[in-house]
Amino acid sequence: MPGFQNHAGINLTNAKMQLVEVNYSDEEFIVENADEEYFSEFLDLNAREPRIIATLQGAFDELVMRHPLKNKMVSFTLPNSLFHVVRLPYENTLVQADMLEEFKWELATLFPKSSREEMVVQSIKVDDNKKISSSAIVVATYRKYLKLLNNFCLKNGLKLKFVDNAHIASDRIISLNTSFTDREVVLSVYIAGESLSVTFLFKGKPIYFNIVPVLNAGEILPRLSEELEAGRAMKINPASISRAYISGDNIADSLLERAVKALNIEFNRFNPFEEIKVNPEVFESRAFTERANSFSPAAGIAFRLV
C-alpha cells in the first residue's frame, strides 16, 4: 500500500506493554507479532524519567527477546488518563495551524494549571452542516510524554512515528475494517484502568468522544447510560446504533450480558485481527489467543498512515 511503512504499535497501560508489528508485502498486510509483557512495577509516566525508562526497558527487552522486531519504526498509544478531551467550535475560515493555536488557548483557559506551550493537540473535525462555524473534538496531551517516548526510542535505535490516545487508535482499525452506510451510527466503548471512553462513529469518523472516570466495575453501566443520554442530546438516537463494539482489558461475559439487560445494546468484543492475515507464529502467544480484543490500540496505531 502506497505510504505504508512496516510499523510496530505499542500500547502502554499502567500495568503492561502490548506490541503489534505489521508488515506489508506481496500486496497484503501481515501481523508479524502480537504480544504483551507486564511491567516490574506500575508505570507512572509522571515519575522521574530514569525510572520510567527503566520500567519500559524491562518489558520491551522481554518482548524483543521472544520476537525481535523486523523494523525500526514504532508508535505508541497512551491511556485516557493522560488526555484532556473537549468539543470546541471553530471558524471555517481558519487555516489548520491557526485553528490548533486557538484550541490551545481554549484548553489553557479550561485547564489553567497547564500552559499552551506544554500541550500537544489533535483535532477531529465534526461535520455539523454549518456554513460559518463548525465544531471539533479536541484531544490534548503533554509534550513531555512525547519527549520521554522519543528518548526511549533513541536509546533502542528506534524511530518514533506517532503517539495517540488508546481509544482513538482502536477506533481507527474499526473504521478500517467496517463498512458504514450513510445513516448508521457505530458505538465504540473502551475500558481500561479507572476510565471508560465512548465514541459514536458516523461514516467511519468520530462525531462524539468522551472520557469518563470509573472507580469500579459497578459504575460502568450507569456511566454508559449517561453517555447514551449525552448522545441523545446531540440527536444521536440509540435506535440508530447499528453495531456496538467494546474493547480493552478484562471485558467479562457478565458485563456484556448486563449491558443487554440494562441498555438494550448487544456489545461485541472487537477483534482487530479478524480481517487481517496473521503469521502462524503469533498464535503461540497466549495473550493473543485469549485476549486479542485488548490489542486494539496497538493494532490501530500500527496501521495508522497519517
BELBELGI-V494504 format. One line per field, one symbol per residue. psi: psi as a letter, one per 30 degrees, with the letter a starting at -180 (. if undefined). A space follows every 50 residues. Layout:
psi=???
//
This chain:
psi=kkfkkkkkkkkkafflkkkkkkljlhhlkkjfkjllkklflkkjggakee eeeeeeeeeeeeefeejkkflgkllkkllefgkkklkkllkffkleeeee eeeeeeefeeiffklfffkkkkkjkkjghkeelalkjkkkakfeeeeeee eeeeeghlkkelklkeeeeefefeeefkkklfflkkkkkkkkbhlllkkk kkhfkkfkkkkkkkflfffeeeeeeeeeeeeefggjkfffjelkkklakh jleeeeeeeeeefhkjkkkkjfgegkkkkfffffjeeeefheefgeeeee fegke.
//
